Amino acid sequence: MIKVCKFGGTSMADAKAMLQAKSIIESDSSRRYVVVSAPGKRNKGDIKITDMLYRCYNEVVETGTCAKSFAIIKERFIQIVKDLGLTFDIESILNETEKQIDEEKSADFSASRGEYLSARVFAELLGAKFVDSADMVRFDSRGNLNQEYTDDKVKTCLENVDFAVIPGFYGKGSNGKIKTFSRGGSDISGSIVARGVKADLYENWTDVSGFLVCDPRIVPEAKVIKSLTYKELRELSYMGASVLHSESIFPVMKSRIPINIKNTFKPDDAGTMIVPTEKYEDDTNNSIITGIAGKKDFTVIYIEKSLMNSEVGFIRKVLSVVEHHGLCIEHVPSGIDTLSLVLESEQLKDGILNDLVNEIRENVNPDYVHVIENVSLIATVGHGMTRRSGTAAKLFSALAKEGINIKMIDQGSSELNIIIGVNNSDYENCIRTIYNAFN
Ligand code: ASP
């Protein structure tokens, strides 16, 4: 049995948290490969080391040296090592790192050093081997993970190592320079290692006891989801459920390695199991709805044209305009003579929305184009809906009773989710209403 454990920023935040993570690892000898984040926040007002490192980069660009911002990072790591009672010479490593940040002048390199330093200290604490992800994780020239190369490297670097600590969040680009994933990317690193060592389980240790059915700031009594499938997870995390990076499932997906979200500070809680397809056998709640997640601030461009359905190439022409602007589309709900494009409003700033609408008018000559802004998307996700009637009826009647106006509906043919668009001002009420309807 091999388990890969990834510990997030709060689990690495200070000596106390690191010792807690150590006791978890030592309580199970199958926990052999440990991936770590940079130290995160110790309390609400605290600053994450990664954020401090981005400041270091800005300081280098502006002044030529990161000395001022790096001093805070130095102090924090020296304190951690001291509190852990280690005799490890972290000061030399910190000085070398500071010099490299000044020389490299790269945002990715600077940001990656939090995980690097964290892993160096944690490896020392555990008596494990430090194995650098720069030697294993590789991106291609387009910035995507080079899975084949990475798999091979993880295998060769770790096959003769019994116990290792690996920094998350970064690898090397095709130019040989350090490159990071997007924020929260250590979750992806953990998944890469789990796949590479053919782990039986990928444990993702964080500061909550798993995924909740919905955001507890909106529904304080929201229950923990005992199990969900990769696909459900992808839908929920893409739509804003932030426990795990939305791309973390891809590396483990093919190998069908389950992911267990666990709480470092409540290790006895079962957490959430993320499994390839069917429900986890321990899951007795067997509900129709697995989770509800959503995001605010979308724009809907509604296009109407008579006989649109018989005009060959109509949708392609509309999509080409969007593609030409390099924009991503979230959804394309359509009717016989209507087509809507749903895009993140953030992408449409600085006159882009106007340009887009004008170009659509020029290219497809529609009868009518209408823009609806301040739209929230809410996804109600659950394999339980598949081939079961009445789910949509229940959802929509509950919303109707609350007087919530639905601006858009999209249900994929997988029947895995129902996505609706509502006014931003109805967002919280909508999530609460859906939760209450199914619980
Ligand atoms: N430390 C990085 C961040 O704050 C990566 C991670 O923790 O996953 O985004």
Boltz pocket constraint, residues with backbone or C-beta under 6 A from the ligand:
constraints:
  - pocket:
      binder: B
      contacts: [[A, 8], [A, 9], [A, 37], [A, 38], [A, 48], [A, 50], [A, 51], [A, 111], [A, 114], [A, 168], [A, 169], [A, 182], [A, 183], [A, 184], [A, 185], [A, 186], [A, 187]]
      max_distance: 6.0
